[in-house]
Amino acid sequence: MGSCDPEPQKLFIETPCIPSPPLSRIAGCNVFLKLENLQPSGSFKSRGVGNMMYQAMLAKPAGNAHFYCSSGGNAGLACATAAGTLSRPCTIVVPTLTPAHMIEKMRLLGATAHQIGPNWAAADEHLRTELLAHDPAGIYVPPFDHPDVWEGASFIVDELVKQVKPLGAQSIDAILCNCGGGGLLNGIMAGVTKNLSTQTPKPKVIAVETIGAESLNASIQAGHLVTLPAITSIAISLGAPRVSERTFLWATRDAPDILQSVVVTDAEAVDSTIRFADDARMLVETACGATIAVVYNGELRKIVGAGLSDEEWSRKNVVVVVCGGQNISLEMLREYAEKFGVGR
């Protein structure tokens, strides 16, 4: 890359980790928020997508790269944001379930955006066969299934191990994150393996999905990778019909002792998004609300604090990855609240 090209840290940033007194009181233990909603694109996707694009640029002649990304929304925004920083063109293909305002955001960032197919898999197929295949300068940017994407997400744990100690936490007992295709979860698992493998006991990693987008949980239950026939959850950012093979291996072969799959309802995700807006003054997607629901609904203690006294549980340290996401607005949240009868 030329001397004018940005360093990778310009494509994603080290985000703060802060204690959350309201969630700590609700959970009964120490809860810390890793604020990935502050990434340049508004979600954790900036890490993995930004890292992958940067690594691809290193291997591509300067000025001769066109990025192509299929996405439910946030990966496309991350690609468009990074492409703008790199001064390179990008083309995004999203499924028909992606709201118009998300597509408009991509176009405002300079991306060429197309809407094709009922789900991400169909959009991805169109991108690969009809667009990328005909561009010799094209670079494919997968939204979750690539080692460089996982590496970018793994930096979250690199940062956490140095951030929590000044906050009074000498260990991390659990990390909560959501799981769509598995890019974030793969990175968290790699980061835990690299940074916390000698901690006793090892931290739990709780991967959260919603009913109607639970491709990881369905695969674990079946004992093999499962492709969901359709995505029926409103948390469309979790809408990968099939998780990556690496995700399935983390859950079933490499770390089943620490990785816990949890499924919540759309209603719980919406209710938690509303409560989190009140408690933390932050508006996040329902996909992120799904993760936080594990704190609000008491499932966290059942998984991490089973058998502990209240005093023992109060000393445990839990990190919630606030993944962010831009597919949300106050109007959308009001509509969801009305639909599910929550947040009243």
Helices and strands as residue ranges (DSSP letters): G 8-10, E 17-19, H 21-27, E 30-35, G 36-38, H 45-58, E 66-70, H 74-86, E 90-94, H 100-108, E 112-115, H 120-126, I 127-131, G 132-134, E 138-141, H 147-163, G 165-167, E 174-178, H 183-195, E 204-210, H 215-222, G 236-238, H 245-249, I 250-254, E 259-264, H 266-280, H 286-296, H 299-304, H 310-314, E 317-322, H 330-340
